[in-house]
Amino acid sequence: MTQYSVIIEKDEDGYFAHVPIIQGCYAQGDTYEETLLNIEDAIRLHLEDIMKSGQKLPKLHQISLTTVEISG
């Protein structure tokens, strides 16, 4: 089993997820849980395409997420 870092953001339209290490791997949903299921499917499909095309699978890396406060 391989783990991938996923960033999930919420806005007024629902939830949006992306996988930084897999370019173009995005998903969305009305709930957090739906978005999580959708991004899992998107990851599987992207990895299948990567393997079929003969490319190397992306290597795992660590992601640090923080917030920055900007005054003004």
PyRosetta script that sets phi, psi and omega in degrees:
from pyrosetta import init, pose_from_sequence

init()
pose = pose_from_sequence("MTQYSVIIEKDEDGYFAHVPIIQGCYAQGDTYEETLLNIEDAIRLHLEDIMKSGQKLPKLHQISLTTVEISG")
pose.set_psi(1, 135.9)
pose.set_omega(1, 180.0)
pose.set_phi(2, -115.7)
pose.set_psi(2, 140.4)
pose.set_omega(2, 179.1)
pose.set_phi(3, -107.7)
pose.set_psi(3, 143.2)
pose.set_omega(3, 177.0)
pose.set_phi(4, -127.4)
pose.set_psi(4, 140.6)
pose.set_omega(4, 175.9)
pose.set_phi(5, -74.7)
pose.set_psi(5, 133.5)
pose.set_omega(5, -179.0)
pose.set_phi(6, -126.6)
pose.set_psi(6, 134.9)
pose.set_omega(6, 175.0)
pose.set_phi(7, -106.9)
pose.set_psi(7, 125.8)
pose.set_omega(7, 179.2)
pose.set_phi(8, -119.8)
pose.set_psi(8, 126.8)
pose.set_omega(8, 179.7)
pose.set_phi(9, -120.4)
pose.set_psi(9, 148.1)
pose.set_omega(9, 177.6)
pose.set_phi(10, -114.1)
pose.set_psi(10, 138.1)
pose.set_omega(10, 171.9)
pose.set_phi(11, -138.1)
pose.set_psi(11, -169.9)
pose.set_omega(11, -175.6)
pose.set_phi(12, -67.0)
pose.set_psi(12, -16.1)
pose.set_omega(12, -179.3)
pose.set_phi(13, -96.9)
pose.set_psi(13, -5.2)
pose.set_omega(13, -178.5)
pose.set_phi(14, 132.6)
pose.set_psi(14, -144.0)
pose.set_omega(14, -176.6)
pose.set_phi(15, -117.8)
pose.set_psi(15, 147.8)
pose.set_omega(15, -178.6)
pose.set_phi(16, -135.0)
pose.set_psi(16, 130.1)
pose.set_omega(16, -177.9)
pose.set_phi(17, -125.5)
pose.set_psi(17, 147.8)
pose.set_omega(17, 171.6)
pose.set_phi(18, -148.6)
pose.set_psi(18, 157.8)
pose.set_omega(18, -178.8)
pose.set_phi(19, -112.9)
pose.set_psi(19, 106.5)
pose.set_omega(19, -173.7)
pose.set_phi(20, -57.5)
pose.set_psi(20, -33.9)
pose.set_omega(20, -175.4)
pose.set_phi(21, -80.1)
pose.set_psi(21, -15.5)
pose.set_omega(21, 179.9)
pose.set_phi(22, -113.3)
pose.set_psi(22, 101.0)
pose.set_omega(22, -176.6)
pose.set_phi(23, -57.8)
pose.set_psi(23, 129.9)
pose.set_omega(23, 177.3)
pose.set_phi(24, 82.9)
pose.set_psi(24, 7.0)
pose.set_omega(24, -178.4)
pose.set_phi(25, -93.6)
pose.set_psi(25, 101.2)
pose.set_omega(25, -176.8)
pose.set_phi(26, -131.9)
pose.set_psi(26, 157.7)
pose.set_omega(26, 173.4)
pose.set_phi(27, -156.3)
pose.set_psi(27, 164.0)
pose.set_omega(27, 176.9)
pose.set_phi(28, -145.3)
pose.set_psi(28, 169.7)
pose.set_omega(28, 178.4)
pose.set_phi(29, -171.8)
pose.set_psi(29, 168.0)
pose.set_omega(29, 179.2)
pose.set_phi(30, -79.7)
pose.set_psi(30, -27.4)
pose.set_omega(30, 179.0)
pose.set_phi(31, -124.6)
pose.set_psi(31, 163.4)
pose.set_omega(31, 177.2)
pose.set_phi(32, -59.3)
pose.set_psi(32, -45.5)
pose.set_omega(32, -177.5)
pose.set_phi(33, -63.7)
pose.set_psi(33, -42.6)
pose.set_omega(33, 177.7)
pose.set_phi(34, -62.7)
pose.set_psi(34, -41.4)
pose.set_omega(34, 179.9)
pose.set_phi(35, -64.9)
pose.set_psi(35, -40.3)
pose.set_omega(35, 178.2)
pose.set_phi(36, -62.6)
pose.set_psi(36, -43.8)
pose.set_omega(36, 176.3)
pose.set_phi(37, -63.0)
pose.set_psi(37, -42.0)
pose.set_omega(37, -179.4)
pose.set_phi(38, -65.1)
pose.set_psi(38, -38.8)
pose.set_omega(38, -179.5)
pose.set_phi(39, -72.1)
pose.set_psi(39, -32.2)
pose.set_omega(39, 175.3)
pose.set_phi(40, -61.1)
pose.set_psi(40, -44.4)
pose.set_omega(40, 177.0)
pose.set_phi(41, -62.8)
pose.set_psi(41, -42.9)
pose.set_omega(41, -180.0)
pose.set_phi(42, -62.4)
pose.set_psi(42, -40.5)
pose.set_omega(42, 178.3)
pose.set_phi(43, -62.0)
pose.set_psi(43, -48.2)
pose.set_omega(43, 179.6)
pose.set_phi(44, -57.0)
pose.set_psi(44, -46.4)
pose.set_omega(44, -179.4)
pose.set_phi(45, -64.1)
pose.set_psi(45, -41.7)
pose.set_omega(45, 178.7)
pose.set_phi(46, -64.7)
pose.set_psi(46, -42.6)
pose.set_omega(46, 179.7)
pose.set_phi(47, -64.9)
pose.set_psi(47, -39.0)
pose.set_omega(47, 176.1)
pose.set_phi(48, -60.4)
pose.set_psi(48, -45.6)
pose.set_omega(48, 178.9)
pose.set_phi(49, -62.3)
pose.set_psi(49, -41.2)
pose.set_omega(49, 179.6)
pose.set_phi(50, -62.5)
pose.set_psi(50, -45.4)
pose.set_omega(50, -179.5)
pose.set_phi(51, -67.1)
pose.set_psi(51, -40.5)
pose.set_omega(51, 179.7)
pose.set_phi(52, -63.2)
pose.set_psi(52, -32.8)
pose.set_omega(52, -178.8)
pose.set_phi(53, -83.7)
pose.set_psi(53, -2.1)
pose.set_omega(53, 177.8)
pose.set_phi(54, 81.8)
pose.set_psi(54, 7.0)
pose.set_omega(54, 178.3)
pose.set_phi(55, -79.2)
pose.set_psi(55, 163.2)
pose.set_omega(55, 176.5)
pose.set_phi(56, -81.3)
pose.set_psi(56, 144.0)
pose.set_omega(56, 176.0)
pose.set_phi(57, -68.5)
pose.set_psi(57, 145.4)
pose.set_omega(57, -179.8)
pose.set_phi(58, -63.4)
pose.set_psi(58, 142.5)
pose.set_omega(58, 178.0)
pose.set_phi(59, -84.7)
pose.set_psi(59, 146.3)
pose.set_omega(59, -179.7)
pose.set_phi(60, -70.4)
pose.set_psi(60, 148.2)
pose.set_omega(60, 172.7)
pose.set_phi(61, -147.6)
pose.set_psi(61, 165.0)
pose.set_omega(61, -178.6)
pose.set_phi(62, -91.9)
pose.set_psi(62, 143.3)
pose.set_omega(62, 178.2)
pose.set_phi(63, -118.1)
pose.set_psi(63, 136.7)
pose.set_omega(63, 174.6)
pose.set_phi(64, -111.3)
pose.set_psi(64, 126.4)
pose.set_omega(64, -179.5)
pose.set_phi(65, -115.8)
pose.set_psi(65, 129.9)
pose.set_omega(65, 179.0)
pose.set_phi(66, -143.6)
pose.set_psi(66, 173.8)
pose.set_omega(66, 174.7)
pose.set_phi(67, -117.0)
pose.set_psi(67, 151.5)
pose.set_omega(67, 179.2)
pose.set_phi(68, -126.5)
pose.set_psi(68, 129.0)
pose.set_omega(68, 179.7)
pose.set_phi(69, -95.5)
pose.set_psi(69, 126.8)
pose.set_omega(69, 179.6)
pose.set_phi(70, -110.8)
pose.set_psi(70, 121.3)
pose.set_omega(70, 179.2)
pose.set_phi(71, -84.2)
pose.set_psi(71, 153.6)
pose.set_omega(71, 175.3)
pose.set_phi(72, 120.5)
pose.dump_pdb("model.pdb")
